Each structure stands twice: as C-alpha cells, then as structure tokens.
Amino acid sequence: MSFRFSRCSLAVSAALSVLAHGASAQETFNTPVTVSATRIDMSDQDAPYASEVHTRSDIERSGASSLFDYLAQQTSLQVTPSYGNRYAPQISMRGYGNDGFQNLVISVNGRRLNNIDMAPQLIGSISLSDIERIEITKGSGAVMFGDGATAGTIQIYTKPHNGVSLETYAGNYGNRGAIATAGLVREKFDLSATLDHSKAGGFSDKDPSGHKDQSEANTWRFAAGVKPVDNLRLDFEAGSSHIDTRYPSSLTLKEFNATPGMNKNSLYTQQKLQTDHWSLGADYQLNTQWKLSARHHAEDKSSLYPASKFASDYRYISNELALQYQNDAVVINAGFQDFDGVRSQVDNRTTKDNRALFLQGQYMLDALTLSAGVRREQVTYRYSPIAGQSIESDKRLTSWELGANHRLSPQLALFANYSDAFVTPDVDRFFTTDWMTGITSFNGFIEPAKVRTLTVGANHNTERNRLKLSAFYAKLSDEIYLEPFSFKNTNIDKSHKYGIELQDRLQISPRVTGHINYAWTRAIIDRENDGAGAFNGKELPGVSRHSIVVGLNVRVAEHGNLHLSHTWRSSTWAAGDFDNNNVQKQRAFQSTDVTYRHQLAKHFEMYAGISNLFDRSNGIWVRDDAIYPVNFERTWKLGARIQF
C-alpha cells in the first residue's frame, strides 16, 4: 500500500483512539456465528470448511446502499462492474480472475442466481434491506450446490420484517433512493414486504443524446411463512426488479489520465434488465429425527439493449426434494435437485438442464467434527437455431468433499477440507463470433473444468478477538477461458492456484473495534497448447496478488457510530493479457469509505457517508488503451430511517 494511505491510516487510528474511553462493549466476540453451507446450522468455529460470514449488524455499520457496495467494500471478494454494469458485476475469489463469477454459486434462500450464459449474476435485484446474513464458503460447496461451486459459494439469507420502516437518502451526482419495508411476525405465521427504489444521475460527461451514465432500479419483494400444524412450515416468496442502466465505453490511457469521466462523443451502452421470480417451500418434521423438505423456484429474466434491439429472454425452473436425518452425533442430508434453463433469442433457443443426486453427512463427537459428501450430476445442452439443425450434448460428472474440524480448546479449532468440484461451460462458450462479419459459428462442446482444492486453517475466538486463518491449494484441468488472439473459447490444459487468507475482528477498546480481511493469491497457467506455449508459466490475468479490507468502528457517543474502511487491491495483468506482455497493467484499486450514523430518537436514525474519500481514479484494464473507469469520483450521501 502507498505511503500516503499508511500515513492517513495512522492519523485516523490515533484520532479514533482518543475517543475510546468508557462505555460498554460494542460487540460480544464469543457469541457463536452461524453457518449453514451443508444445510446443518452450526457455529463457524466448528465448521469443517473455510467460511466468511457477514451479519445484519455488519451491514448496518457499513452504511452501504446496495449489495454491490457492501460486497465490494467489506468482503474479501474481488467485485468490479462488468464493463461498467454495477448491477451484474464480475465477482471473483481465490484467483479465478475475470470469469470468477462462473466459478461461484450465488444463491438467495437457495435460489440460484447463476445464468446459463456469460451474463454475471444479477445481484442488483436484491435489496440490501432484506438481507439477514451473507455466508461465503471458500473452496467448498460442490456437494450441495454442484455445477460452478469450484471457488466456493455466496449464500444470502433474508430476514422477516417486523413493523414498518421508511428510509430515504440523497447524494451528489443525482444519487437518491427510498426503501420501505413492512412486516408482521407471529408464532404461527410471518409476512414481509419490501419496496426499494434507487437512482443515479451519472458520473461521466453526457453523450451526444444528452444522457450520462445514469441508472434507475425498482425492486419489490413479498414473503410469507405459515405453520398450519406444529410439524409443518410453508414458505412463499415472490419478487420483481426492473433496472435501466447506461455505462460508458472504454478509454485510452491518455484519456483516462486526463479525466476518467471523459466521453469520446459516443453513445453510452443502455441495458434494460427485468426479473420476476417466485418460490414455494415446505419443511415437514416427520419425527424427532427425520425431516422432509421440498423447494420450487421459478424465474423469468430479460435483457434488452435498446440501441441494437438485441434481446435475450430467460426461463429458469429449479426443484429440490431432500430428506434429513439427525440425532445427537450424526446428520445426513440426501436429495434430488434439478435446474432447467432456457435462453431465447431472435434466431435460436438454447437450453442447459442439470439433474443431480447428493448425499452429505456429518459426524460430531465431542471436540471432533467430520464431514463427507458426494454428488452425481448430469448436464444436458441443446441448441436449436431457427434455421439449421439442432445440436445436443450431455455430460455426467461427480463431485465430492471431505472435511474435519478439531477443537483443541474453547478458543482454538483447526480444520481441513478437500473438494473435488467442476464447472461446466455456459452456452455462449460453444460459439465463436467473427467480429469483422458478425457471423457466429459453432465452436464445439468444450470440456468442463475440474478442480481439486485443499484448504487447511484455524479459528481462534476470545472475548475480544475473532481470528480466522486459512491456506489453500487448487489444481485445475481444463480451466475455461477466452483465448485472446483468436477470440475462441477453449480450455487451459493445466493450471493451479494457491494462497493465504486472514480475517480478524478485534475489540481494541470498549468503544472501538477493528477488522481486517486480507488475501494473498497466486494463479498460474502451467500448460496451454492453444496459446502455442506463450501462456505457459504465466500468471492468470486479472488476479491481484494482494487484497485487503481494513476498518475501524467507533462508538463516538451514546447514540453515534462511526465506521471507516479502506479497500486496496494490488496491480496485476490486464484482463486479456494471458502472455503477461502488455505495456499497460491493471492499476491497484483503492477506496476509503466512511459512514456516521446517529440515533436521534428511539425509532429515528440519520446517517452520512462518503465513498472514495480521497478521490482515487480506479479503472478496469482489459488491454492496452482499453480502460473502463469505475469508482473514480468521491461521492457522498445523507439519509434517514424511521421505524414504527
């Protein structure tokens, strides 16, 4: 990190330490944090896998307005707008680079957000106000989530609202929003509803049509749960999101250095996104040991680029039927899952269907927890053009996991996890487009990527400190990528990744807590024949060796709370620079963010926040003189929330 940041951090730390006198402890560090990745609720201290959990209190302290902001500023994930689109960003973990979002399964209450093509997950359709917990599992999840869980999973759990809450905020660059929630929680039922509106006026210059890189998002959600009898719970959820966003094209280095908000007299890309979903679930406790669960999810999506009239419509249907056995020492989950995905475009209809059986078991004996699981999955593709012959293919794949956790003392536990996982190619990977003629041709059914990951680590909890440390090594065959010279989707023959991850939350004083989330990652291409040897031994582009989020949370007064954080990622190779030979590299990313919240009355709170406090110019380097500006302006916002 730069000397400028280090000097600033020392000054801020010194100032905040002056405030740290008296008052009661803000957090209780020996309170267990729950994880549920294997469908077994347990303390993360005892989990046989690496996890990173963010609770509702973490979200409240951060001052973030969107899920994108929270993941980008407060987690170990590498989150960047997808060529300017913040609502469907590129998300990477453990060295999977710019295609990392395809190596992560993201779910909301069990509903997968992953697409069957190269479109990233639409996290912009999730209101941050609905989230109770974000659970990130690293190097595990292949048994319960299957296809795509090679780097791990991001599992989002929502909460039932109780009472009425109204929130509004406004800031510079035309940023404003309003959120309304209402709910009722009773012993036999609960009801929740959310309305979320946000709008951004844009940060860059106007294009020839008079528009800036502006956006607007409107989301609603309704959820209900009922227990008609003691042993049965039924859940229903429905929601919709409409997003209209514009984002700029790339800049040259000279243009970016002059001003990242420059417009080269070209129209901004406009994209309209719509998603509608509903889910139905049931949990029936057959007796004290057996539980039967069923889930059904349905989602319709659309993506439209008005200028070109290029449109894609999606229909996703998924089901799960699972049986759980649990006694004092043993928990076993077994079941069936399916996912049917359809993408319709003007000249074709493409499907990707997944069918899977899974078996996951866990054995707990005093201080020792053991886990094991296996999954068998069939993936079937079908491409049906309007004119021409249909093409089909299918794959049968197996994934499995082993894990162990041994608690050496009430404070210290050691864990290890081994995962054999896979990710199948999305439907776009089978086609190559000639950028001169615009003609798309069949590329062939490329191979799924297979990943074997070993993770070892330690959890250490005391009344004032919560520490997690892990190291991993992943060996890959047929890692999927876009070969940058011929623009052909293919496989990297052999590659590997390894790294160290550190999380720590410390009670510095009764009023001050600090947190740090650091990752050191290496991603190496061992052998790739399609690159004619030029990529062998090179680093996978887009993967920062170092990334860190460091923060302080201070109880300034009886009802005031200050949160300060800094995110930094080291420079690396540009996204398409697989031979590590470009003149221009991806610059280091830096952003300092501060939020102050003050409770003026029992049910009334106001807050103020500044993002990118030191006005850093950040961007995404795709290649030489192809830079997409992101998070390049200082922004501020003021907000208020009232609860009834």
WOZINOR-V839430 format. One record per backbone hydrogen bond with DSSP energy under -1.0 kcal/mol. NH is the residue of the N-H (numbers start at 1). CO is the residue of the C=O. Records with the same first field share a line. If there is no record, write none. Layout:
# WOZINOR-V839430
NH = CO  CO
This chain:
# WOZINOR-V839430
6 = 2
7 = 3
8 = 4
9 = 5
10 = 6
11 = 7
12 = 8
13 = 9
14 = 10
15 = 11
16 = 12
17 = 13
19 = 16
21 = 19
31 = 28
35 = 42
39 = 36
42 = 35
44 = 33
46 = 43
52 = 136
54 = 134
59 = 55
60 = 56
61 = 57
62 = 58
70 = 66
71 = 67
72 = 68
73 = 69
74 = 70
78 = 92
80 = 90
82 = 85
83 = 81
85 = 82
90 = 80
92 = 78
100 = 97
102 = 99
103 = 100
105 = 152
107 = 154
108 = 111
109 = 156
111 = 108
113 = 106
123 = 121
124 = 87
125 = 122
126 = 123
130 = 127
131 = 128
132 = 157
133 = 157
134 = 54
135 = 155
136 = 52
137 = 153
138 = 50
139 = 151
145 = 141
148 = 422
149 = 146
150 = 148
151 = 103
153 = 137
154 = 105
155 = 135
156 = 107
157 = 133
159 = 130
163 = 183
165 = 181
166 = 642
167 = 179
168 = 640
169 = 177
170 = 638
171 = 175
172 = 636
175 = 172
176 = 199
177 = 169
178 = 197
179 = 167
180 = 195
181 = 165
182 = 193
183 = 163
184 = 191
186 = 189
190 = 225
191 = 184
192 = 223
193 = 182
194 = 221
195 = 180
196 = 219
197 = 178
198 = 217
199 = 176
200 = 215
201 = 173
205 = 261
207 = 211
210 = 207
214 = 212
215 = 200
216 = 244
217 = 198
218 = 242
219 = 196
220 = 240
221 = 194
222 = 238
223 = 192
224 = 236
225 = 190
226 = 234
227 = 188
232 = 229
233 = 283
234 = 226
235 = 281
236 = 224
237 = 279
238 = 222
239 = 277
240 = 220
241 = 275
242 = 218
243 = 273
244 = 216
245 = 271
246 = 214
247 = 269
251 = 627
256 = 252
257 = 253
258 = 254
259 = 255
262 = 259
269 = 247
271 = 245
272 = 304
273 = 243
274 = 302
275 = 241
276 = 300
277 = 239
278 = 298
279 = 237
280 = 296
281 = 235
282 = 294
283 = 233
284 = 292
285 = 231
286 = 284  290
287 = 290
291 = 324
292 = 284
293 = 322
294 = 282
295 = 320
296 = 280
297 = 318
298 = 278
299 = 316
300 = 276
301 = 314
302 = 274
303 = 312
304 = 272
305 = 310
309 = 305
312 = 303
313 = 344
314 = 301
315 = 342
316 = 299
317 = 340
318 = 297
319 = 338
320 = 295
321 = 336
322 = 293
323 = 334
324 = 291
325 = 332
326 = 289
327 = 330
331 = 362
332 = 325
333 = 360
334 = 323
335 = 358
336 = 321
337 = 356
338 = 319
339 = 354
340 = 317
341 = 352
342 = 315
343 = 350
344 = 313
345 = 348
349 = 384
350 = 343
351 = 382
352 = 341
353 = 380
354 = 339
355 = 378
356 = 337
357 = 376
358 = 335
359 = 374
360 = 333
361 = 372
362 = 331
363 = 370
364 = 329
365 = 368
368 = 365
369 = 405
370 = 363
371 = 403
372 = 361
373 = 401
374 = 359
375 = 399
376 = 357
377 = 397
378 = 355
379 = 395
380 = 353
381 = 393
382 = 351
383 = 391
384 = 349
386 = 347
391 = 383
393 = 381
395 = 379
397 = 377
399 = 375
400 = 420
401 = 373
402 = 418
403 = 371
404 = 416
405 = 369
406 = 414
407 = 367
408 = 412
409 = 412
413 = 459
414 = 406
415 = 457
416 = 404
417 = 455
418 = 402
419 = 453
420 = 400
421 = 451
423 = 449
427 = 116
429 = 426
430 = 427
431 = 428
432 = 441
434 = 439
438 = 434
441 = 432
443 = 430
446 = 444
449 = 423
450 = 477
451 = 421
452 = 475
453 = 419
454 = 473
455 = 417
456 = 471
457 = 415
458 = 469
459 = 413
460 = 467
461 = 411
462 = 465
466 = 505
467 = 460
468 = 503
469 = 458
470 = 501
471 = 456
472 = 499
473 = 454
474 = 497
475 = 452
476 = 495
477 = 450
478 = 493
479 = 492
481 = 490
483 = 488
487 = 483
490 = 481
492 = 479
494 = 527
495 = 476
496 = 524
497 = 474
498 = 522
499 = 472
500 = 520
501 = 470
502 = 518
503 = 468
504 = 516
505 = 466
506 = 514
507 = 464
508 = 506  512
509 = 512
513 = 553
514 = 506
515 = 551
516 = 504
517 = 549
518 = 502
519 = 547
520 = 500
521 = 545
522 = 498
524 = 496
525 = 538
526 = 494
527 = 494
532 = 529
533 = 528
534 = 531
537 = 525
538 = 535
540 = 523
542 = 573
547 = 519
548 = 568
549 = 517
550 = 566
551 = 515
552 = 564
553 = 513
554 = 562
555 = 511
556 = 554
557 = 560
561 = 597
562 = 554
563 = 595
564 = 552
565 = 593
566 = 550
567 = 591
568 = 548
569 = 589
570 = 546
572 = 586
575 = 621
576 = 622
577 = 574
578 = 576
580 = 577
586 = 572
589 = 569
591 = 567
593 = 565
594 = 610
595 = 563
596 = 608
597 = 561
598 = 606
599 = 559
600 = 604
601 = 604
605 = 641
606 = 598
607 = 639
608 = 596
609 = 637
610 = 594
611 = 635
613 = 592
615 = 612
620 = 628
622 = 626
626 = 623
627 = 251
628 = 620
630 = 618
635 = 611
637 = 609
638 = 170
639 = 607
640 = 168
641 = 605
642 = 166
643 = 603
644 = 164
